[in-house]
Amino acid sequence: MKAKFEYLAPASLDEACGLLQEHQGDAKLLAGGTALVMWLRMGLLSPGFVIDLERVPGLDGIDYDPADGLRIGASVKHRDLELCPAVREHYPLLRETFYKVAQPRIRLMATVGGNLSHGDPMTDPGASFMALDAEVTLRSSRGERTLSVEDFFVDYYETALEPDEILTSVRVPPPAGPAWSHVKFTPRSEEDFATVGVAVTMTGEGNRCDDVRIALNSVGPSIFRAHAAEDVLRGRELTPARLEEAGAAAAEASDPIEDVRGSSDYKRELAAVFVRRAVEQAAARLG
Amino acid sequence: MKREMVLNVNGEEHDVEITPDRLLLEALREDVGLTGTKEGCSIGVCGACSVIVDGRLVSACLTLAVTCEGKKIETIEGLARDGELHPLQRSFVQYGGFQCGICTPGQIMAAKALLDHNPTPSADQVKEWMSANLCRCTGYYKILESVMAVVEGKVDEERRDEAVRQARIQSLYQSDTYKSGASD
């Protein structure tokens, strides 16, 4: 291990916020460890302090209420969310998304809050939360604020978290309608990061789209919402030409880097195709 | 800074003196001296370092040892009881669930974690679960067969299989009457 740090294990959220404020800029929060420990090992991070949130009560649990929706504690593991009966019943998009993240052992370790806080543009959950209009609660010694997931992702591995803030929960409103889809393409093996991932929620009837939210991961410096593609579809009949146009608009909004999963041109082309497919799949679920 | 702590591994307490950056993988292998847990990819993908901590399967290469204080750690060394192998271990031997063996401790711990929580998984559930453990030798079918044999209670039941296997091996040595270039 290249990193040398002190290990702190606060027993309350207030204590955790206090420690983070005290060591602000020189501390990293530890949750599941699947991202942080790897980065520490690789020497990509060298904080003076690692603050373990495992003993902090109140960050766990998934609560569902038909009026308020879903509240997911930041320490909830991917696997717990994937298997939660309320999620299976009311949020099939989340069920589908989390089922396809990495593989079972990683999903047993990785937390929902850790995934979002890491700000990794290549992971899938953020796009689905964005398509579901979810919001995050951020806590510090200064107080608490909520922010939409869309505003939470700022840039490459950069979120709206201030150095003294902890993401404590995610709230997902009740689904607006039954239509959703999640598609991703993994070029090498199924548990790999996606070349492109697309999450869609839609309301409408027959072949008419009343409202739609489309979010993409892996094809830009951060996970983003494809507003221009949504505008092409909102309030319209979903004709093949409009689907093509929406795909092209999403590709236009993407800004992928070239890596082992493909060139940036290839990924942009893939974004167009997968947005079209994702919209088709969501539309097939319209009543 | 080093700190003294106790790691409970396979029901035994081990005093270790480690820095906070010590991985559970390193602590097990180098401080406790249990080298059954292997290091493969080092980034949580391959599953060679799979161990069970407080009932949950984890990658020891992505777990800091300090976070395991007061928890129950299970490794491959803890499976055999009184000189008798665990049914999963016997099954992997009987059904040939390994070749080179480096992924095997992780495979068996992963399978144990599944069966501890769900003793009767379907073949598809086993397949999905075991997808988190890579093997470059056997091609996976024998691994799945080994796990399913435990699920279906087939371990040890058939001495006949062993007899058939022995006969097959014998025949490899006894039937060599063909001569190169000979015409019959």
Interface residues (C-beta under 8 A of the other chain):
Chain A: M1 A3 K4 F5 E6 Y7 A9 L30 G33 T34 V37 M38 L40 R41 V50 D52 E54 Q103 P104 R105 I106 L108 M109 E190 E191
Chain B: M1 T19 P20 D21 R22 L23 S42 I43 G44 V45 G47 S50 R56 L57 V58 S59 C61 L62 T63 L64 V66 T67 A110 E128 W129 S131 A132 N133
